[in-house]
Amino acid sequence: MSVGIRTLGAMALSLAAASSARAALVVHYGFEEGLGTTALDSATADGTPTPVDNGSLRNGVTYVPGIVGSFAVNLDGADDDVLVNGITGNDQDVISGSGGATLAAWVRMDTITGATRDVVQIRRNGSSSEGRAVLRVLSNGAIQVGVRTADTTAGAVVLDSAAGLVATDTWAHVAGVIDIPNDTITIYLNGVAVATSAAGDTFGAATAFPNTLSNAVLFGSNGGQGNRVDGLIDDGRIYNEALDASAIAALVPEPGVVGLAAVAGLGALGRRRRRRKV
C-alpha cells in the first residue's frame, strides 16, 4: 500500500464527514495505535468530540498494516474481538425512531466459509437476546444486515445481498444503512449499493428500536455466541443516522484498489428480505 493511497484515503474520509453533517459519528476506531490493547475512539460530531468510548482488544488481537492509515487489527477467528463495554452519554442514542443508524468497516477475510462473521455489532445491555443491529459476512460471501427492534426475536428484520460478493484475501468496504424514516435497509460494498429492501415493507409496526445501546459495541464477533472474524478489520464506524449514497461512497477513497471485480455484475444481485432470528 503506497503512501499516496493512504493520503487519498484520509482526504476522502474528511470529505465524508463534511457530506454527512446531519449524521453524528457516534464511534470511530481507526485502529492506529499500533500496540497495546486499547482502541481509541476518535469520533466527532460537527467538529466537537462526542463522549469518548475506547475499546479493548481481547484475547491476542494484533496490529498489521491496514488500508486506511497505517494499521488494522488482525483477528484469529477463534476468540479475538474488539469490545466497547458501554458507550456513554449521548452516544447511547445510536438507533432511534427518528433516524436510524449506519454501520461500516473495511474487512479483509482470511476465512469466510464455515461460519457467519460479525463485522460490527451494537447490542442493548450487551445481551444477545435483546435489541441490536449487526453487519456481517455470511459463509457464502454474502453481506447481511440484521436489526432486532426490541427485546425479542419477533421484531427481527434481516436483509441479505447476493452470495459471493466478499472474497478472501481482498480488502472490501462493507456498510449497512438502517433508514427508519424511509423504512428501508441498504447494504453497500465498496461504496456501491448491492441490496435494498422494499420501501414500506421493512420494519412495519415494529418501530420500538432500542435507543440506549449502552453496554456493547463489538467488532469481529457476536460476543458469547461466536460468529468471529478470521481476518483484518480497519476504520470501524457507527453513525446515528442513515447515511446517503454519496456519504457512503466517500468512505471508500479508491474503489479500484480494493478489488472492483468483487462488485462486477451488479445487475444480477439478489434482493431478499426475511424476518427471522438475528
N, C-alpha and C positions, 0 to 999 in steps of 0.2 A: 504494500500500500504506500503510495507516494505521499510526500508532504503536501503536494498540490491538491490531491483529492481530499485530504483531511481538512485543508484550509477552505476549500469549496464547501465541504460539509458543514463547517462551522458557520459560514456565511448563510447557507440555506436555512439552517436551523434558526438563525436570528430573524430571517425573513418570515419563517413560520410563526414565530412568536408575535411578530407585528401583525400578520394577516389574521390572527385569531385572537384579537384583543378582547373580544367579548367572552372568551373562554379562559378560565383560570387554570394554569398549570399547577395542579394540586401537589403532585410529587414528581421529581425528575432525578433519575440516577444515571449519571454518565459513566460511572464505574472507572473514574480516572485516578483513583487513589494509588493503584499500582502495588500496594502492600497493605498488610493488616487485615482486619475482619470487619471494618465499618464501611458501609456505602453511604456517602454523603448526599443529602437531599439538597439540590440546588434550585428548586422551583421558585419562580417569581410570578406575580400577577401584576401587570401594568408597571413593571419595574420595581415593585415592592416585594421583598421576600415574604412568602407565606410561612406559616409555622413550620419549623424545621423538623422533619421526620426521618431521621437517619435509619438505615437498615443494617442488619447483621448478616455477614457471610457465614454460613453454617456448614459444619462437617467437612471442611477442607476445600472450599471453593478457592480457586486460584485465579490470578490475573494473567492474561495473554494479550498480544496485540489485537486491537479492535478495528472497527470500521469507521467509527466516529471518534475523533481524538486519538489517544494513544493506547487505551486499554479496553478490554471487555472482560467479563467474568466467564470462567470455564467451569462447567458443572459436569459431574461424572455420571449422572443418570441413576445413581444408587441411593444416595442420601443427601446430596447437596441442594441447597436453595439459598435465596436471599429473603429474609423476613423483616418486615417493618411491623413491629409488635405494638401497634396502637398509634394511628395517625391522630393528630391533635387539633384543637381549636376549630377554625372554620374549615380546615381541610377534611373534617369529618363528613361534610355535606357533599359527598362525591356524586351520588346519584340522587336526584330529586325529581318530583313530578313535573318540575318546570323546565328541565333542560335535558338531562341525560348524562352521558359520560363517553370518553374516548380512551381506549387502552392501546398502547403502541410500543413496539420494541423492534430492534434488529435481532435476528437469530441466525445462527449457523449450526445446523444439526449434524452431529456425528452419527446418530442413530434416529430413525423415525419409526420403523416397523416394530411391532411387538407391544406397543403401549401408546396411550394418549399422553401428550406432552403439554403441560400447562405453562405457558409463557408468562402471562401476567394474570393475577387474580386479586380481587378485592372482596373481603368477606366481613360481614357484620358479626361482631363479637368473636371473630376467629373460628367460628364453628362451621363445619361443612354442612350442617343441617339447616343453616339459616340463610338469609338473603345474601346474594353475592352476584358478581359478574366476572366472567373469565374469558380470556383469549387464549386459544390453544391450537396445537397442531395434532391432527389425528394420525393414527398409524398408517393410513393410506395416503398421507401427504396433503390431505385437505386441511383448510383452516376453519376453525369453529369459534363462534361467539355464543356464549350461553349467559342467560340472565335469570336469576331466581328473584321474583318480585316480593317475596315475603318469607316468613319462617316455615316454609312448606314447599314440597316439590310441585304442588298443584299449580303454582303460578309460573313454572319454569318455561322459558322460551329459548329455543336453540336454532341457530342458522349455520348451515354448513356451506362451504364452497365446493366446487368440483374437486375430485381427488387428484393427487399428483402435482399440485401446484408448488409445494415446498419440497426441495430436494436436499439430500445430504451434501456436506462439504461446499455449500454455496450460501453466501450471505443473502438474506431476504428480510425486507422490512414488512412486518405484519401489523395490522391495525384493525380494531373493531370499534365502530361508532354506534352507540346506542342513542337514538334520537327519539325521545319521548314525545315532544310536540307533534312531530310528523309520523309517529307510530311506526318507525322502521328501525331495522338493524342493517348496517352495511359493513362488509368485510373488504379490506384493501390489501393488496400485495404489491410491494414496490411502488406505492403511490397511485395504483390503479384499482378502481372498484371491480371486484371479481364476483360478488354476490350481494344481493339486496333483497330483503323481504318485501312482500306486497304491502303498500301503504294502507293503513287502516285495518290490517289483518295480522298484527304482530302481538301487541300487548292486550288488546281487548279491554275488559273491565279490570284486569289485574294491574292497576297503576299504583299500588301501595309500595313503592320502591323504598327500600331501607335508606334513610338519609343520615344514618350515623354509623358508617362503616368504620368504627373507631378502633378496632382491635387487630386487624391483619391486612397487610398487603404482602403478596408473595410473588417472587419471580423464580420460575423454574420448578415449581411443584404445587401440589394440592394440599400441602401440609401433611397431615397424618395419613391421608389416603393414597399418597404417592403421586402418580402422573408426572414423573420427574423428567426434566430436560437433560438429555445427554448431548452436550454441545456448548455453544457460546451464546451469551446474551449481551447486548450493548444498548445504551441510550434508552432505558425504560422510562416511559412517561404515562401519567394518568391525568386527564383533564376532567373538569366537572361540567363540561358541555359537549354537545355533539359537534365536532369539527366538520367543516365543509370540505369538499373535494380538493379545493386549492390549498387549504391548510395542511391536509394530509400529504399532498404531493410535495409541498415544501419541506417536509420532513425527510425526503429522500433526495440527497444532494445530486447524485449522479446515477440515475437508474441503470445506465449501461454497465456500471462496474459491479452490479450485484446480480447479474445473470438475467437479462431480459428474456432469455429463452424460456424461463420459467413462467412467463406470462404470455407466451405465444398462444394464438388460437383462442382469444378471449370469447369469440362468438360461440364457442362450444361449451362454455361454462354452464354448469348446473346451478339452479337457484332453488334451494329446497328449504322449507321451514318446517320444523317439527316442534311439538310440545311434548317434552318428556323430561326425565330426570336430568339435572345439570350437575 
